[in-house]
Amino acid sequence: MDTNQITILIEDIAKRARAASLDLATLSTDSKNAFLEQLADALIAQTQVIIEANAIDLDAAEKSGLSGPMLERLSLTAERIEAMAQGVRQVAALPDPVGAEIERLAPPKGFDLRKIRVPMGVIGIIYESRPNVTVDCAILCLKSGNASILRGGKEAFHSNMKLAEIIRGALQASGINEDAVQVIPTTDRAALNVLLKQDDTIHCIIPRGGESLIRFTVENSRIPVIKHYTGVCSIYIDAAAEPEKAESILINAKCQRPSVCNAAENLIVHQGATAQLPQLAKALHDRGVELRVDPKAKAILTGTGLPIVDATPEDFATEYTDLIISIAVVADTKAAIELINTNGSGHSDAIVTEDADAARLFLAGVDASTVYHNASTRFTDGFEFGLGAEIGISTDRLHARGPMGLNELCTYKYVIHGQGEVR
């Protein structure tokens, strides 16, 4: 397609999405849930065809040299499709946010004044690699009464288009406007540029992907953007950390799925806990993690036989999305907080300690959307939080912060019931 054809295509998609959003605003909860149950059944029934479409993407991605962690993000298995369907059913079971009363006010005139949740309207989601995002975004937007326009990465094109076909079939079967969920059917970068200019019909853009994608979106969008640039998450081992608990949390946060944004990239150790550092470093090394260490950590690990690399200051602000971790030793909890606030991305950070005062200081002092005491950062996830799924994780400060579920996909309006009052 040439530029003019792409412009016509995207403008048409946006206009149809806006029309669908007005239908969705008054759609009953029962109708939404019927669609969700229909979709969950269809995902399970069509597992094999989804895997076949995904195999085309995986083959092309391998030939193009896509990294191991990115291939892992792209891959769909029967187990992951089952988890997608489970997430759909969990969203169906959640309360419908639309129409929920947020606040009831008492104006001087005495009329009934309430603030209620309402859909945003049309939400555009731009994402890379992970085709499960197609389903997560579609279901959360629809349950919250929003139409969605989905623009996946070229590496997952066949997977996304197959999922779009299944979603459209479930919409048809449920009697819902098919334009409520649309996947842009081209990987041409020009489509993204046009999409970001549709501020008359699209009300919010949510980019999910690498920092370059998110910065491009912010710099080129006329539409408000909810974002997080990177996931530079840290695990802080306090002087009062229980060793087995510290190791378990660290290994889970770094190694369970290193390619995702809530995986740990930094290990920070209190100088009073350095006796634990050799075992922690060995546990990481045994699982294939490269150790990048500051001078204090290097002094402790030299002689252990573990391969170590000198860390640069920039390493502590780097999202590796791989089996690499930066390690620092600090004087106290305040120093750990300063290191995190200076280098972190405001995503998720954890303290491991049995000292309640240290935990309180850390939880209050770390400037992140999600902070943990004695738990892995890997829980920063809409499904794990009981939100059913998530549209993304926001590190912004306005409107939404952290995993974004149904409530965060709504805005509000004031509704007044009067008895003839005039001003």
N, C-alpha and C positions, 0 to 999 in steps of 0.2 A: 504494500500500500504506500502511496505517496503521502506527503504531509497533509494535503487537503483532505484526502480520504480518511486519514487518522483523526483529523479534527472533527469531521462530520460524525465519525463513529463514536468518539468519546462524548461529544456534546449530546448525541442522541441517547447514549447510555445514561448520562447524568440527568437528562430531562425525564426519562422513563423512571429512573430511580426516585426522583422527586415526586412524581405522580404516585408511585407505589407507596412512598413514605406517608402520604396523606391517607391512603387506605389503611395502612398498618396502625396509624394512630388510634383508630377506633376498633381494631381487631380484638376479639374476645380472647381471654386467657385460654379457654378450651380450644379455640382454633389454633393458637400458637402451639400449644402442647400436643395437639393431634399431629401437626406437622413434624414436631421434634420426634415423636415416637415413630412416625412413618420414616423419617430419615435414618434413625438408629437401626431400624429393621433393614432398610435398603443397604446401609453400609455393610452390615453383616452378610446379607444375601449376595452382595457383589464384591466380596473380599478378593476373589481371584482376579476379577477384571481390573480392580484397583491396583493390585500387585503387578499385573502385566503392564499396565500403563506406567507404573513407577519404574519397572525394569528398563523401559526405553530411556527414561531420564537418567537412571543410574549408569547405564551403558555409555551414554553420551558424556556424562559428567566424568566418568573414569578416563575416557579417551581425551578429554580436555584438560586433564591433570588437576581436577578439583581435589582439595586436601582431604585427608582422612576424616577429620572432624566434620567437615562440611558434607561429605558423603554420608556420614552417620546421621546428620540432621535430615538429609534428603530421603533416607531409606524408610519405606513403609513395609511392615511385616504384618502377619495375621494378628499378632499380639497388639501391635500399635493401632491397627484398625479396630480391634475389639475395645481398646482403651478410648478411641475416638467415639465409638458408639456409646460406651459407658458415660462419657462426658456429656453427650447429647441427652441421655436420659436423666442425668443429674441436673442439667439445666431445666429440663421439663418439670422436675420436682421442686424447683426453687420458686419462691413467691414471685408473682409478676410485679415489677416495680412501678409500672405505669398506673398512675392514679393514686399511688400511695401518698398519704398525708405526711409531709415533712414537719410542718409547723402550723399551729392555729393561733392567729393573732386577735387582739382585742382593740380595734380602732375606735377612736372617740365617738364616731357616729353610731356605733353599735351593730353595724351589719356583720354578717358572717364572712370572715376573711381567712382563707387557708392557702398555704403554699403546698402544691402537689407536684409529684414527679411526672414529667412528660418526656417523650422521645426527643432526641436532638433533631432528627430528621433523616438526613443522608450522611453516612459515614464512609469515607474512603480509607481503605487499608492497603498499605504498600509493604510487601514483605519478601523475604528471600528464603530459599532452600527448603523450609519445612512445610510440606504440603498439608500437614494436619492443621495448620493455621487457617487454611481455607474453610474448614468445617467449624473450627472454634469461633472464628469471626462471624461467620454466617449465622450461627445459632444464637450467639449472644446479642448480635444486632437485632435479629428478628424477635427474640423474646422480649427485648426492651423497646420494641415498636419502631425500630429504625430500619430503613433500607440500607443495603451495603453494596459498595463497589469494590471489588477485590482485584488487586494487581500483584500477582505473584512473580517470582523470579523466573528467568528463562530456563534455569536448570531444572525446575519442577513443572514445566509447562504441561506436559502430557498428564502428569498426576493431577494437577489442578483442574485441567479441563474435564477429566473424567469425574472428579468430585463435583464439579459444577453441574455436569449432566445429571448426576444422581440427586443433587440438591434441587435442581429444577423439576425433576420428576416427582420428588416429594412435595414440592409446592403445588404442582398440578393436581396431585392426588388429594391434597388437602384443600383445594379450592382457594388458594391464596395467590395474589398477583405474582406472576413469575418474575417480574422485574424487581421484586423485593431483594433478591440476591443476584448480582451479576458479576461474572469474572471477565475481565478484559481479555479478549481473544487474540491478543498480539503481544509479542515480546519487544516490539520496537520502542526504543527509549523515548521517541517523540510522543508516544501515548501518555507517558508520565508527565511530560511538560504540559500537555493540553489539560490533563486531569487536574493539575494543581492550579489551573486558572479558572475553574468552574465554581467561583464563589457565589454565583447566583443560585446554584442548585445543590451544592455540597456544603455541609455545615461543619465538618470536622475531618481532619486527616490524621491517621495514626500510622507512622512508619515503624516497621519491625525489621531490623536487620543490622548490618554493620554501620559503623560510625559515618562512613562516607555517604551511604544512602540517606541516613538521617539528616546529615548536614546539607546535602543536596536538596532534600525535601524542604527543610526549614528556609533555605536561602531562595527557593524558587516558588514557594506557595503563597497564594493570596488568601488561602483558607487557614483558619487556626489549626495548629499542629500540636498534638500531645505526643511526647517523645521520651526516650532515654537514649543517650548517645552510646554509652558503654556500660559494661558490667564489671567494674573493677571491685571485686568483693574481697574482704579480708577476714581471716580467723585470728583472733588474739588469744594467746594462751597466757592466762594470768598466773601470778605466783601461787595462787591457791587452786589451781586447776587439778582435777583428779586425772592421773596419767592415762588410764584406760579410756576414760570418757573423752579426753583431749584427742587421743589418737583416732578413736572411732569417728568423731565429728570431723576432724581434719581430712581423713581419708575419704569419707563420704563427700564432703564439700568439694574436694579437688578431683577425685578420681572416678566417682560414680558416673558422671557424664560431663567430661571436661569441656565439651564444645558449647555448653549453654551459658546464658548470661548470669545465672545465679551460682555458677561454680566459683570456688575460691581461687584467687590469683596471688594473694599475699598471705604469708604466715608471719605473724608478729608475736614475739616471745618476750615475756617479762624477764628481766635479768635474774629474778628469783626463781624462774622455772627453767633455766638453761640446762639443768640436769636431764630434763626430758628431751632436749633438742636432738641429741644423737639418735635416740629411738624413733622420734618423729621423722627425722630425715631419712633414716633407714627404711621406715615403712613406706615413705613416699618413693624412694629410689627403687624399692622392690616392686613397685607398681609402674615403673617406667617413667617417673617424673624427673625432669631436669631441675636441679637445685641451683638457683641464683642467689648468692648470699652477700650480705653486707659485711664490713670488716669484723664486727663483733661476732656474728654468726660463723664467719670463716675461721676465726681463732678457735672456736669451740669445736668445729667439725674437722679441722685439719688434724690428720692422724687417725681418723676413723676408717680411712680407706674408701670413703664415699666420694665419687666424683662431684666436684663443685665448680661453679663458675662465678666470677666476680659480678655482682649486680651493679648496674648503673642506676643513678637516681631515677631515670626515666622508666626503668623496669617496674618500679612500684606503682606507676600510673598506667601500666599496660594491661589490656585485656588480651590474654594469650589464646583463650578458647582451645587450649591444647595442654598436654601433660608437661607443663612448665610452671614453676612457682618461685616467687621472690620471697626471701626470708630475711627478717630484720630482728635484732635484739634491742629492746628499749628499756629505759630506766624504770618506768612505772606506767600506770594506766593512762595518766594524762598525756604522756608521750605517745602512747599507742593511739589515743584519740586524735592527737595532732597529726600524726602520720597518716591516719585514715582520712581525716578531713582535708588534708593537703593533696593527697594522691588518689583518693577514692572517687567513685562516680556517683555517690549518693544512692546506690542500689540496695545492697544488703551486706551487713557486717555482723560478726558474731564474737562474743566473749565466752570463753570457757573458764569458769571459776566456781568455787564454793563460797566465795566471799560476797555476801549480799551487798556490802557497801561498794565494792569494786564494780559489781554488776549494775547497780543503780547509776553510778557515775558514767559508765560506758553507755548505757542505754539512753541517758539524757544528753550526753555530750556528743555522740556520733551523729553527724548530720546526714542521715540516709533515710530512704523511704521505708526500710524495714531493718530492724535491729533484733538480734537474738541473744539470749542467754542460755548456754548449754544446749544448743540445737544447731543443726546444719543449715547453712544458707540455701541449700538446695530446696528448702520448703517454700521459697518465694515463688509461688506458682498458683495460678487461680484455682486449679483442680485441688491442690493440697490445702488451700485456704477454705475450701468448701464453696467456692464461687461457681463450680461446675466446669468452668474453663476460664480463659482470660482473653481479653482483646489485646493485651499488651501489659507491660510494666512501665509505669510512668515514674520518672524522677523529677518531673516538674513540680511546681508548688501551687499552681492554680488549678482548681477544679478537681483534679485527680492525682493521687500519689500512690505508688506501689501497684500490685496486681489490680487490673481494672476489670470488674465484673459488671453485672447488670445495672446496679445503682449508678456506677460511674459513667454509664452510657446514656444517662438521662440528664436533662436539664430540669428546670421547673417553671411553673407559671403560677400566678396568683389567681385564685378563683373566689369570686365574691357573690354571695346570695343576699339580696337586699329585700326590703319591704317598701320600696318607693322612695328611699332616701335620695335627696338631691343636695348639691353643694351650692 
